[in-house]
Amino acid sequence: MWLAGWQWFSHELEDGMSYARMLLASSGHKSPLDSVLLGDALDALNDCIQACIADTDADLGEKDPVDMVTCIRLCLHCTDICVAAGGVLSRSAEYDTNVVRPLLESCVAVCQRCGDECDRHAHDHEHCRICAEACRRCESACRKLLGSIK
């Protein structure tokens, strides 16, 4: 995983392990968070960020982008919140549950709302269907990680 500007890019390595998972495994810090759930959440966050960015771009290219304003705004919100959560969760040296919990709650909320809005347009726009799917996966992964926090 690497950061270019404000965009996260996740690449799968030949053995199927993402850079996020490799970095978690190599950090040498014992996280209080479940490593599998954390890896799932980081991968889902990265995919959701990319899907929302691509969907926003595709929405702006539609014949009547005025119909897509809510979708565009929610994708922008979703991207910003997921970038923040991904950044905080990637720093495994020490987790503050008072910071992590509200970030994950925000991710769950915005991914649910963005996924709902993208679903409204999915029958006409494949990019919205894909984005909705990424949002749902991210919502689920963040909800599972949130549920594991003591």
Residue pairs with C-beta under 8 A, 6 or more apart in sequence:
1 8
1 9
1 10
1 11
1 18
1 19
1 20
1 23
1 42
1 46
1 90
2 8
2 9
2 19
3 9
6 79
6 83
7 49
7 50
7 53
8 45
8 46
8 49
8 50
8 83
8 86
9 46
9 50
10 18
10 19
10 20
10 43
10 46
10 47
10 50
11 18
11 19
12 18
13 19
13 22
17 25
18 39
18 42
18 43
18 46
20 39
20 42
20 43
20 46
20 90
21 39
21 42
21 43
23 90
24 31
24 35
24 38
24 39
24 42
24 92
25 35
27 92
27 93
29 92
29 93
29 94
31 38
31 92
31 95
32 95
32 97
32 150
33 89
33 95
33 100
33 145
33 148
33 149
34 145
34 148
37 141
37 144
37 145
37 148
38 89
38 92
38 145
40 141
40 144
40 145
41 89
41 104
41 138
41 141
41 142
41 144
41 145
42 86
42 89
42 90
43 141
44 134
44 137
44 138
44 140
44 141
44 142
45 82
45 85
45 86
45 89
45 107
45 138
45 141
45 142
46 86
47 134
47 137
47 138
48 78
48 82
48 111
48 134
48 135
48 137
48 138
49 79
49 82
49 83
49 86
50 134
51 130
51 131
51 133
51 134
51 135
52 75
52 76
52 78
52 79
52 82
52 114
52 131
52 134
52 135
53 75
53 79
54 127
54 130
54 131
55 71
55 75
55 118
55 127
55 128
55 130
55 131
56 72
56 75
56 76
56 79
58 125
58 127
58 128
59 65
59 68
59 71
59 72
59 75
59 125
59 127
59 128
60 68
60 72
62 68
62 125
65 72
68 121
70 117
71 114
71 117
71 118
71 120
71 121
71 128
74 110
74 113
74 114
74 117
74 118
75 114
75 118
75 131
77 110
77 114
78 110
78 111
78 114
78 135
81 103
81 106
81 107
81 110
82 107
82 110
82 111
82 138
84 103
85 103
85 104
85 106
85 107
85 142
88 99
88 100
88 103
89 100
89 103
97 149
97 150
100 149
101 146
101 149
104 142
104 143
104 145
104 146
104 149
105 146
107 138
107 139
107 142
108 139
108 142
108 143
108 146
111 135
111 136
111 138
111 139
111 142
112 135
112 139
114 131
114 132
114 135
115 131
115 132
115 135
115 136
115 139
116 132
118 128
118 129
118 131
118 132
118 135
119 128
119 129
119 132
120 128
121 128
122 128
122 129
122 132
